[in-house]
Amino acid sequence: MVATTTICVEPEVKELLKGLRIHENESYNSVVKRLLKNAYSDEPYTEEDVKDLETALQEIKEGKYYTHEEVWAEIDRERAEKQKEKACMP
């Protein structure tokens, strides 16, 4: 049985949900359900998990991270280098 409920979301939230659809006709209900399922974990964090998270947070505070743009720039450089190598092969 399906219950119908109306919720109000900001236009930007609606666009974000739209962007998370797996296919064009996927319902917002399906998107929200998938997000909710992924938001919770049945397994508790181990001591090692907590230590790793604390280390990661400290590294972020110290500026030891790469931005999305930096990562893609590196990927593009590596792709270009491989293309150049292929072009030089007989």
Secondary structure, DSSP 8 states (H G I E B T S, - for coil): ----------HHHHHHHHHT-SSTT--HHHHHHHHHHHH--SS---HHHHHHHHHHHHHHHTT----HHHHHHHHHHHHHHHHHHHHH--
